[in-house]
Amino acid sequence: MQQEHNSSMGSRIGIVEDEAAIREAFSLLLKMNGYVVEVFDSAQAFLAEAAIDTYDCLVLDVNMPSLSGVELLELLRSRQVHVPAIFITGFLTANIQFLPQTGSANVVPSATGRPRGEPK
């Protein structure tokens, strides 16, 4: 786990994203807006090192190796942890269809409305 704390008393946000550049971009954006941020490079790292019931919100990558963001949220729900979550993804895949089961209200497609890499 890489911990990044802002000195302000903002809400505590956990970012679980396997791509370092994306993880750091979200972390910087949130810290600049006064949030306390902790970043994790996998769902397993989050589960192993995080005080999971102390977050105000999670930012979860939908597609990660081993345990996806959707699976992570389902696991948290089964443990009676009901923290709000924002899903992010670079790819619209079959995992998206399962988001409503996690209590997610909306899925925002890419600007083109097509999965990344799909022909125009």
RODO-105098 format. One record per residue: residue in three letters; z, x, y of N, C-alpha, C in turn; residue number from 0. Coordinates in steps of 0.05 Angstrom, whole numbers, plus 5000, padded with zeros to 4 digits. Layout:
% RODO-105098
pt rest->ala | n.Z->Z | n.X->X | n.Y->Y | ca.Z->Z | ca.X->X | ca.Y->Y | c.Z->Z | c.X->X | c.Y->Y | nr->NUM
...
% end
This chain:
% RODO-105098
pt rest->met | n.Z->5000 | n.X->5017 | n.Y->4977 | ca.Z->5000 | ca.X->5000 | ca.Y->5000 | c.Z->5000 | c.X->5018 | c.Y->5025 | nr->0
pt rest->gln | n.Z->4986 | n.X->5010 | n.Y->5044 | ca.Z->4986 | ca.X->5023 | ca.Y->5070 | c.Z->4998 | c.X->5004 | c.Y->5089 | nr->1
pt rest->gln | n.Z->5020 | n.X->5012 | n.Y->5101 | ca.Z->5035 | ca.X->4994 | ca.Y->5119 | c.Z->5028 | c.X->5001 | c.Y->5148 | nr->2
pt rest->glu | n.Z->5022 | n.X->4980 | n.Y->5163 | ca.Z->5016 | ca.X->4984 | ca.Y->5192 | c.Z->5032 | c.X->4963 | c.Y->5207 | nr->3
pt rest->his | n.Z->5052 | n.X->4971 | n.Y->5221 | ca.Z->5068 | ca.X->4952 | ca.Y->5236 | c.Z->5064 | c.X->4955 | c.Y->5266 | nr->4
pt rest->asn | n.Z->5060 | n.X->4932 | n.Y->5279 | ca.Z->5059 | ca.X->4931 | ca.Y->5308 | c.Z->5087 | c.X->4928 | c.Y->5317 | nr->5
pt rest->ser | n.Z->5094 | n.X->4939 | n.Y->5340 | ca.Z->5121 | ca.X->4937 | ca.Y->5350 | c.Z->5129 | c.X->4910 | c.Y->5361 | nr->6
pt rest->ser | n.Z->5109 | n.X->4893 | n.Y->5365 | ca.Z->5115 | ca.X->4866 | ca.Y->5376 | c.Z->5127 | c.X->4849 | c.Y->5354 | nr->7
pt rest->met | n.Z->5138 | n.X->4826 | n.Y->5362 | ca.Z->5151 | ca.X->4808 | ca.Y->5342 | c.Z->5132 | c.X->4787 | c.Y->5333 | nr->8
pt rest->gly | n.Z->5106 | n.X->4793 | n.Y->5330 | ca.Z->5086 | ca.X->4773 | ca.Y->5322 | c.Z->5089 | c.X->4765 | c.Y->5293 | nr->9
pt rest->ser | n.Z->5073 | n.X->4746 | n.Y->5285 | ca.Z->5073 | ca.X->4736 | ca.Y->5258 | c.Z->5065 | c.X->4758 | c.Y->5239 | nr->10
pt rest->arg | n.Z->5075 | n.X->4757 | n.Y->5215 | ca.Z->5070 | ca.X->4777 | ca.Y->5195 | c.Z->5046 | c.X->4769 | c.Y->5178 | nr->11
pt rest->ile | n.Z->5025 | n.X->4785 | n.Y->5178 | ca.Z->5000 | ca.X->4780 | ca.Y->5164 | c.Z->4996 | c.X->4801 | c.Y->5142 | nr->12
pt rest->gly | n.Z->4989 | n.X->4792 | n.Y->5118 | ca.Z->4982 | ca.X->4810 | ca.Y->5096 | c.Z->4952 | c.X->4809 | c.Y->5092 | nr->13
pt rest->ile | n.Z->4939 | n.X->4832 | n.Y->5091 | ca.Z->4910 | ca.X->4833 | ca.Y->5086 | c.Z->4906 | c.X->4846 | c.Y->5058 | nr->14
pt rest->val | n.Z->4892 | n.X->4832 | n.Y->5041 | ca.Z->4886 | ca.X->4842 | ca.Y->5014 | c.Z->4855 | c.X->4843 | c.Y->5012 | nr->15
pt rest->glu | n.Z->4845 | n.X->4868 | n.Y->5013 | ca.Z->4816 | ca.X->4872 | ca.Y->5015 | c.Z->4810 | c.X->4899 | c.Y->5002 | nr->16
pt rest->asp | n.Z->4791 | n.X->4900 | n.Y->4984 | ca.Z->4785 | ca.X->4926 | ca.Y->4970 | c.Z->4767 | c.X->4945 | c.Y->4986 | nr->17
pt rest->glu | n.Z->4753 | n.X->4935 | n.Y->5006 | ca.Z->4736 | ca.X->4953 | ca.Y->5021 | c.Z->4751 | c.X->4963 | c.Y->5046 | nr->18
pt rest->ala | n.Z->4755 | n.X->4989 | n.Y->5047 | ca.Z->4772 | ca.X->5002 | ca.Y->5068 | c.Z->4762 | c.X->4995 | c.Y->5096 | nr->19
pt rest->ala | n.Z->4736 | n.X->4995 | n.Y->5101 | ca.Z->4726 | ca.X->4990 | ca.Y->5128 | c.Z->4733 | c.X->4961 | c.Y->5137 | nr->20
pt rest->ile | n.Z->4729 | n.X->4942 | n.Y->5119 | ca.Z->4735 | ca.X->4914 | ca.Y->5126 | c.Z->4765 | c.X->4911 | c.Y->5130 | nr->21
pt rest->arg | n.Z->4781 | n.X->4923 | n.Y->5112 | ca.Z->4810 | ca.X->4921 | ca.Y->5114 | c.Z->4820 | c.X->4932 | c.Y->5141 | nr->22
pt rest->glu | n.Z->4810 | n.X->4955 | n.Y->5148 | ca.Z->4818 | ca.X->4968 | ca.Y->5173 | c.Z->4809 | c.X->4952 | c.Y->5198 | nr->23
pt rest->ala | n.Z->4785 | n.X->4941 | n.Y->5197 | ca.Z->4775 | ca.X->4925 | ca.Y->5219 | c.Z->4792 | c.X->4901 | c.Y->5224 | nr->24
pt rest->phe | n.Z->4799 | n.X->4886 | n.Y->5203 | ca.Z->4816 | ca.X->4863 | ca.Y->5206 | c.Z->4844 | c.X->4871 | c.Y->5216 | nr->25
pt rest->ser | n.Z->4854 | n.X->4893 | n.Y->5205 | ca.Z->4880 | ca.X->4903 | ca.Y->5213 | c.Z->4881 | c.X->4909 | c.Y->5243 | nr->26
pt rest->leu | n.Z->4861 | n.X->4924 | n.Y->5252 | ca.Z->4860 | ca.X->4931 | ca.Y->5281 | c.Z->4858 | c.X->4906 | c.Y->5298 | nr->27
pt rest->leu | n.Z->4840 | n.X->4888 | n.Y->5291 | ca.Z->4837 | ca.X->4863 | ca.Y->5306 | c.Z->4863 | c.X->4848 | c.Y->5308 | nr->28
pt rest->leu | n.Z->4877 | n.X->4845 | n.Y->5286 | ca.Z->4902 | ca.X->4829 | ca.Y->5286 | c.Z->4924 | c.X->4844 | c.Y->5301 | nr->29
pt rest->lys | n.Z->4926 | n.X->4870 | n.Y->5298 | ca.Z->4946 | ca.X->4886 | ca.Y->5312 | c.Z->4942 | c.X->4884 | c.Y->5342 | nr->30
pt rest->met | n.Z->4917 | n.X->4885 | n.Y->5351 | ca.Z->4910 | ca.X->4884 | ca.Y->5379 | c.Z->4918 | c.X->4857 | c.Y->5391 | nr->31
pt rest->asn | n.Z->4922 | n.X->4837 | n.Y->5374 | ca.Z->4929 | ca.X->4810 | ca.Y->5383 | c.Z->4959 | c.X->4804 | c.Y->5377 | nr->32
pt rest->gly | n.Z->4974 | n.X->4825 | n.Y->5372 | ca.Z->5003 | ca.X->4822 | ca.Y->5370 | c.Z->5015 | c.X->4816 | c.Y->5343 | nr->33
pt rest->tyr | n.Z->4999 | n.X->4817 | n.Y->5322 | ca.Z->5009 | ca.X->4811 | ca.Y->5296 | c.Z->5021 | c.X->4835 | c.Y->5282 | nr->34
pt rest->val | n.Z->5040 | n.X->4831 | n.Y->5265 | ca.Z->5050 | ca.X->4852 | ca.Y->5248 | c.Z->5033 | c.X->4851 | c.Y->5223 | nr->35
pt rest->val | n.Z->5021 | n.X->4874 | n.Y->5215 | ca.Z->5001 | ca.X->4874 | ca.Y->5194 | c.Z->5009 | c.X->4893 | c.Y->5172 | nr->36
pt rest->glu | n.Z->5005 | n.X->4884 | n.Y->5147 | ca.Z->5007 | ca.X->4902 | ca.Y->5124 | c.Z->4981 | c.X->4899 | c.Y->5108 | nr->37
pt rest->val | n.Z->4970 | n.X->4921 | n.Y->5100 | ca.Z->4945 | ca.X->4921 | ca.Y->5085 | c.Z->4948 | c.X->4931 | c.Y->5057 | nr->38
pt rest->phe | n.Z->4932 | n.X->4919 | n.Y->5039 | ca.Z->4933 | ca.X->4926 | ca.Y->5010 | c.Z->4905 | c.X->4928 | c.Y->5000 | nr->39
pt rest->asp | n.Z->4899 | n.X->4948 | n.Y->4983 | ca.Z->4872 | ca.X->4952 | ca.Y->4973 | c.Z->4866 | c.X->4936 | c.Y->4948 | nr->40
pt rest->ser | n.Z->4885 | n.X->4922 | n.Y->4938 | ca.Z->4881 | ca.X->4905 | ca.Y->4914 | c.Z->4902 | c.X->4884 | c.Y->4912 | nr->41
pt rest->ala | n.Z->4896 | n.X->4863 | n.Y->4896 | ca.Z->4916 | ca.X->4842 | ca.Y->4891 | c.Z->4940 | c.X->4854 | c.Y->4876 | nr->42
pt rest->gln | n.Z->4935 | n.X->4872 | n.Y->4858 | ca.Z->4956 | ca.X->4885 | ca.Y->4843 | c.Z->4975 | c.X->4901 | c.Y->4861 | nr->43
pt rest->ala | n.Z->4964 | n.X->4915 | n.Y->4881 | ca.Z->4980 | ca.X->4930 | ca.Y->4900 | c.Z->4998 | c.X->4911 | c.Y->4916 | nr->44
pt rest->phe | n.Z->4986 | n.X->4888 | n.Y->4924 | ca.Z->5002 | ca.X->4868 | ca.Y->4939 | c.Z->5025 | c.X->4858 | c.Y->4922 | nr->45
pt rest->leu | n.Z->5019 | n.X->4850 | n.Y->4897 | ca.Z->5040 | ca.X->4840 | ca.Y->4880 | c.Z->5062 | c.X->4860 | c.Y->4873 | nr->46
pt rest->ala | n.Z->5054 | n.X->4885 | n.Y->4871 | ca.Z->5073 | ca.X->4906 | ca.Y->4863 | c.Z->5091 | c.X->4915 | c.Y->4886 | nr->47
pt rest->glu | n.Z->5080 | n.X->4914 | n.Y->4911 | ca.Z->5095 | ca.X->4926 | ca.Y->4932 | c.Z->5104 | c.X->4907 | c.Y->4955 | nr->48
pt rest->ala | n.Z->5094 | n.X->4884 | n.Y->4954 | ca.Z->5098 | ca.X->4866 | ca.Y->4977 | c.Z->5122 | c.X->4847 | c.Y->4972 | nr->49
pt rest->ala | n.Z->5136 | n.X->4841 | n.Y->4993 | ca.Z->5156 | ca.X->4820 | ca.Y->4993 | c.Z->5140 | c.X->4794 | c.Y->4999 | nr->50
pt rest->ile | n.Z->5129 | n.X->4783 | n.Y->4977 | ca.Z->5108 | ca.X->4763 | ca.Y->4980 | c.Z->5116 | c.X->4737 | c.Y->4994 | nr->51
pt rest->asp | n.Z->5141 | n.X->4732 | n.Y->4996 | ca.Z->5150 | ca.X->4707 | ca.Y->5008 | c.Z->5157 | c.X->4711 | c.Y->5038 | nr->52
pt rest->thr | n.Z->5150 | n.X->4734 | n.Y->5049 | ca.Z->5157 | ca.X->4739 | ca.Y->5077 | c.Z->5133 | c.X->4739 | c.Y->5096 | nr->53
pt rest->tyr | n.Z->5110 | n.X->4731 | n.Y->5086 | ca.Z->5086 | ca.X->4731 | ca.Y->5103 | c.Z->5082 | c.X->4704 | c.Y->5116 | nr->54
pt rest->asp | n.Z->5071 | n.X->4704 | n.Y->5140 | ca.Z->5064 | ca.X->4680 | ca.Y->5154 | c.Z->5036 | c.X->4671 | c.Y->5147 | nr->55
pt rest->cys | n.Z->5019 | n.X->4690 | n.Y->5138 | ca.Z->4991 | ca.X->4684 | ca.Y->5131 | c.Z->4981 | c.X->4708 | c.Y->5115 | nr->56
pt rest->leu | n.Z->4962 | n.X->4702 | n.Y->5097 | ca.Z->4948 | ca.X->4723 | ca.Y->5082 | c.Z->4918 | c.X->4721 | c.Y->5088 | nr->57
pt rest->val | n.Z->4905 | n.X->4744 | n.Y->5089 | ca.Z->4876 | ca.X->4746 | ca.Y->5091 | c.Z->4867 | c.X->4758 | c.Y->5064 | nr->58
pt rest->leu | n.Z->4853 | n.X->4742 | n.Y->5048 | ca.Z->4846 | ca.X->4750 | ca.Y->5021 | c.Z->4816 | c.X->4752 | c.Y->5017 | nr->59
pt rest->asp | n.Z->4807 | n.X->4775 | n.Y->5005 | ca.Z->4779 | ca.X->4777 | ca.Y->4997 | c.Z->4775 | c.X->4760 | c.Y->4973 | nr->60
pt rest->val | n.Z->4754 | n.X->4745 | n.Y->4973 | ca.Z->4748 | ca.X->4728 | ca.Y->4950 | c.Z->4741 | c.X->4745 | c.Y->4925 | nr->61
pt rest->asn | n.Z->4724 | n.X->4765 | n.Y->4929 | ca.Z->4714 | ca.X->4781 | ca.Y->4906 | c.Z->4726 | c.X->4809 | c.Y->4907 | nr->62
pt rest->met | n.Z->4745 | n.X->4813 | n.Y->4888 | ca.Z->4757 | ca.X->4840 | ca.Y->4885 | c.Z->4758 | c.X->4845 | c.Y->4855 | nr->63
pt rest->pro | n.Z->4757 | n.X->4871 | n.Y->4847 | ca.Z->4759 | ca.X->4878 | ca.Y->4819 | c.Z->4786 | c.X->4869 | c.Y->4807 | nr->64
pt rest->ser | n.Z->4786 | n.X->4863 | n.Y->4782 | ca.Z->4810 | ca.X->4856 | ca.Y->4767 | c.Z->4821 | c.X->4828 | c.Y->4774 | nr->65
pt rest->leu | n.Z->4831 | n.X->4825 | n.Y->4798 | ca.Z->4843 | ca.X->4800 | ca.Y->4806 | c.Z->4832 | c.X->4792 | c.Y->4833 | nr->66
pt rest->ser | n.Z->4818 | n.X->4769 | n.Y->4834 | ca.Z->4805 | ca.X->4761 | ca.Y->4859 | c.Z->4825 | c.X->4749 | c.Y->4878 | nr->67
pt rest->gly | n.Z->4817 | n.X->4745 | n.Y->4903 | ca.Z->4834 | ca.X->4732 | ca.Y->4922 | c.Z->4841 | c.X->4703 | c.Y->4914 | nr->68
pt rest->val | n.Z->4822 | n.X->4689 | n.Y->4902 | ca.Z->4827 | ca.X->4662 | ca.Y->4892 | c.Z->4848 | c.X->4663 | c.Y->4870 | nr->69
pt rest->glu | n.Z->4845 | n.X->4681 | n.Y->4851 | ca.Z->4865 | ca.X->4684 | ca.Y->4830 | c.Z->4892 | c.X->4692 | c.Y->4840 | nr->70
pt rest->leu | n.Z->4893 | n.X->4709 | n.Y->4860 | ca.Z->4918 | ca.X->4717 | ca.Y->4872 | c.Z->4932 | c.X->4693 | c.Y->4885 | nr->71
pt rest->leu | n.Z->4917 | n.X->4677 | n.Y->4900 | ca.Z->4930 | ca.X->4654 | ca.Y->4913 | c.Z->4940 | c.X->4634 | c.Y->4892 | nr->72
pt rest->glu | n.Z->4924 | n.X->4630 | n.Y->4871 | ca.Z->4933 | ca.X->4612 | ca.Y->4849 | c.Z->4959 | c.X->4622 | c.Y->4836 | nr->73
pt rest->leu | n.Z->4961 | n.X->4649 | n.Y->4832 | ca.Z->4985 | ca.X->4661 | ca.Y->4821 | c.Z->5009 | c.X->4657 | c.Y->4840 | nr->74
pt rest->leu | n.Z->5004 | n.X->4661 | n.Y->4866 | ca.Z->5026 | ca.X->4656 | ca.Y->4885 | c.Z->5035 | c.X->4627 | c.Y->4885 | nr->75
pt rest->arg | n.Z->5016 | n.X->4609 | n.Y->4884 | ca.Z->5023 | ca.X->4580 | ca.Y->4883 | c.Z->5039 | c.X->4574 | c.Y->4858 | nr->76
pt rest->ser | n.Z->5032 | n.X->4586 | n.Y->4835 | ca.Z->5047 | ca.X->4581 | ca.Y->4810 | c.Z->5076 | c.X->4592 | c.Y->4812 | nr->77
pt rest->arg | n.Z->5080 | n.X->4611 | n.Y->4830 | ca.Z->5107 | ca.X->4622 | ca.Y->4835 | c.Z->5121 | c.X->4608 | c.Y->4859 | nr->78
pt rest->gln | n.Z->5109 | n.X->4585 | n.Y->4867 | ca.Z->5120 | ca.X->4569 | ca.Y->4889 | c.Z->5120 | c.X->4584 | c.Y->4916 | nr->79
pt rest->val | n.Z->5101 | n.X->4602 | n.Y->4920 | ca.Z->5097 | ca.X->4615 | ca.Y->4945 | c.Z->5074 | c.X->4601 | c.Y->4958 | nr->80
pt rest->his | n.Z->5079 | n.X->4587 | n.Y->4980 | ca.Z->5059 | ca.X->4570 | ca.Y->4993 | c.Z->5051 | c.X->4580 | c.Y->5021 | nr->81
pt rest->val | n.Z->5045 | n.X->4606 | n.Y->5023 | ca.Z->5037 | ca.X->4618 | ca.Y->5048 | c.Z->5008 | c.X->4610 | c.Y->5054 | nr->82
pt rest->pro | n.Z->5001 | n.X->4604 | n.Y->5079 | ca.Z->4973 | ca.X->4598 | ca.Y->5086 | c.Z->4956 | c.X->4622 | c.Y->5080 | nr->83
pt rest->ala | n.Z->4930 | n.X->4617 | n.Y->5073 | ca.Z->4912 | ca.X->4639 | ca.Y->5067 | c.Z->4885 | c.X->4634 | c.Y->5080 | nr->84
pt rest->ile | n.Z->4873 | n.X->4656 | n.Y->5088 | ca.Z->4845 | ca.X->4656 | ca.Y->5098 | c.Z->4829 | c.X->4672 | c.Y->5079 | nr->85
pt rest->phe | n.Z->4808 | n.X->4661 | n.Y->5068 | ca.Z->4791 | ca.X->4676 | ca.Y->5050 | c.Z->4767 | c.X->4688 | c.Y->5065 | nr->86
pt rest->ile | n.Z->4761 | n.X->4713 | n.Y->5058 | ca.Z->4738 | ca.X->4726 | ca.Y->5069 | c.Z->4720 | c.X->4736 | c.Y->5046 | nr->87
pt rest->thr | n.Z->4694 | n.X->4736 | n.Y->5051 | ca.Z->4676 | ca.X->4747 | ca.Y->5031 | c.Z->4650 | c.X->4754 | c.Y->5043 | nr->88
pt rest->gly | n.Z->4637 | n.X->4774 | n.Y->5032 | ca.Z->4611 | ca.X->4782 | ca.Y->5041 | c.Z->4589 | c.X->4769 | c.Y->5024 | nr->89
pt rest->phe | n.Z->4598 | n.X->4754 | n.Y->5003 | ca.Z->4580 | ca.X->4742 | ca.Y->4984 | c.Z->4589 | c.X->4713 | c.Y->4978 | nr->90
pt rest->leu | n.Z->4571 | n.X->4694 | n.Y->4981 | ca.Z->4577 | ca.X->4667 | ca.Y->4972 | c.Z->4570 | c.X->4666 | c.Y->4942 | nr->91
pt rest->thr | n.Z->4591 | n.X->4663 | n.Y->4926 | ca.Z->4588 | ca.X->4663 | ca.Y->4897 | c.Z->4600 | c.X->4639 | c.Y->4885 | nr->92
pt rest->ala | n.Z->4600 | n.X->4639 | n.Y->4858 | ca.Z->4612 | ca.X->4617 | ca.Y->4843 | c.Z->4642 | c.X->4614 | c.Y->4850 | nr->93
pt rest->asn | n.Z->4656 | n.X->4635 | n.Y->4858 | ca.Z->4684 | ca.X->4633 | ca.Y->4864 | c.Z->4689 | c.X->4614 | c.Y->4887 | nr->94
pt rest->ile | n.Z->4670 | n.X->4610 | n.Y->4905 | ca.Z->4674 | ca.X->4593 | ca.Y->4928 | c.Z->4679 | c.X->4564 | c.Y->4919 | nr->95
pt rest->gln | n.Z->4667 | n.X->4556 | n.Y->4898 | ca.Z->4671 | ca.X->4528 | ca.Y->4889 | c.Z->4700 | c.X->4522 | c.Y->4882 | nr->96
pt rest->phe | n.Z->4715 | n.X->4542 | n.Y->4875 | ca.Z->4743 | ca.X->4538 | ca.Y->4867 | c.Z->4763 | c.X->4538 | c.Y->4891 | nr->97
pt rest->leu | n.Z->4754 | n.X->4545 | n.Y->4914 | ca.Z->4772 | ca.X->4546 | ca.Y->4937 | c.Z->4786 | c.X->4520 | c.Y->4943 | nr->98
pt rest->pro | n.Z->4774 | n.X->4497 | n.Y->4942 | ca.Z->4789 | ca.X->4472 | ca.Y->4947 | c.Z->4813 | c.X->4469 | c.Y->4929 | nr->99
pt rest->gln | n.Z->4812 | n.X->4479 | n.Y->4904 | ca.Z->4834 | ca.X->4477 | ca.Y->4886 | c.Z->4858 | c.X->4493 | c.Y->4895 | nr->100
pt rest->thr | n.Z->4854 | n.X->4512 | n.Y->4913 | ca.Z->4876 | ca.X->4529 | ca.Y->4923 | c.Z->4888 | c.X->4516 | c.Y->4948 | nr->101
pt rest->gly | n.Z->4877 | n.X->4494 | n.Y->4957 | ca.Z->4888 | ca.X->4481 | ca.Y->4981 | c.Z->4872 | c.X->4489 | c.Y->5006 | nr->102
pt rest->ser | n.Z->4851 | n.X->4505 | n.Y->5003 | ca.Z->4835 | ca.X->4513 | ca.Y->5025 | c.Z->4819 | c.X->4490 | c.Y->5036 | nr->103
pt rest->ala | n.Z->4818 | n.X->4488 | n.Y->5062 | ca.Z->4805 | ca.X->4465 | ca.Y->5075 | c.Z->4775 | c.X->4469 | c.Y->5078 | nr->104
pt rest->asn | n.Z->4767 | n.X->4493 | n.Y->5086 | ca.Z->4739 | ca.X->4497 | ca.Y->5093 | c.Z->4729 | c.X->4523 | c.Y->5083 | nr->105
pt rest->val | n.Z->4702 | n.X->4524 | n.Y->5078 | ca.Z->4688 | ca.X->4549 | ca.Y->5072 | c.Z->4667 | c.X->4551 | c.Y->5094 | nr->106
pt rest->val | n.Z->4667 | n.X->4574 | n.Y->5107 | ca.Z->4647 | ca.X->4579 | ca.Y->5128 | c.Z->4626 | c.X->4597 | c.Y->5117 | nr->107
pt rest->pro | n.Z->4601 | n.X->4588 | n.Y->5114 | ca.Z->4580 | ca.X->4605 | ca.Y->5104 | c.Z->4571 | c.X->4626 | c.Y->5124 | nr->108
pt rest->ser | n.Z->4555 | n.X->4644 | n.Y->5115 | ca.Z->4544 | ca.X->4665 | ca.Y->5133 | c.Z->4527 | c.X->4651 | c.Y->5154 | nr->109
pt rest->ala | n.Z->4520 | n.X->4667 | n.Y->5174 | ca.Z->4504 | ca.X->4656 | ca.Y->5196 | c.Z->4477 | c.X->4645 | c.Y->5186 | nr->110
pt rest->thr | n.Z->4467 | n.X->4656 | n.Y->5165 | ca.Z->4441 | ca.X->4647 | ca.Y->5154 | c.Z->4445 | c.X->4624 | c.Y->5135 | nr->111
pt rest->gly | n.Z->4469 | n.X->4619 | n.Y->5126 | ca.Z->4474 | ca.X->4598 | ca.Y->5107 | c.Z->4466 | c.X->4605 | c.Y->5079 | nr->112
pt rest->arg | n.Z->4458 | n.X->4631 | n.Y->5074 | ca.Z->4450 | ca.X->4640 | ca.Y->5048 | c.Z->4468 | c.X->4662 | c.Y->5039 | nr->113
pt rest->pro | n.Z->4472 | n.X->4665 | n.Y->5013 | ca.Z->4487 | ca.X->4688 | ca.Y->5003 | c.Z->4473 | c.X->4714 | c.Y->5012 | nr->114
pt rest->arg | n.Z->4489 | n.X->4734 | n.Y->5016 | ca.Z->4479 | ca.X->4760 | ca.Y->5024 | c.Z->4459 | c.X->4770 | c.Y->5003 | nr->115
pt rest->gly | n.Z->4437 | n.X->4781 | n.Y->5012 | ca.Z->4417 | ca.X->4792 | ca.Y->4994 | c.Z->4397 | c.X->4772 | c.Y->4983 | nr->116
pt rest->glu | n.Z->4401 | n.X->4746 | n.Y->4989 | ca.Z->4382 | ca.X->4725 | ca.Y->4980 | c.Z->4358 | c.X->4726 | c.Y->4999 | nr->117
pt rest->pro | n.Z->4334 | n.X->4723 | n.Y->4988 | ca.Z->4310 | ca.X->4724 | ca.Y->5005 | c.Z->4310 | c.X->4701 | c.Y->5026 | nr->118
pt rest->lys | n.Z->4296 | n.X->4707 | n.Y->5048 | ca.Z->4294 | ca.X->4687 | ca.Y->5070 | c.Z->4276 | c.X->4664 | c.Y->5063 | nr->119
% end
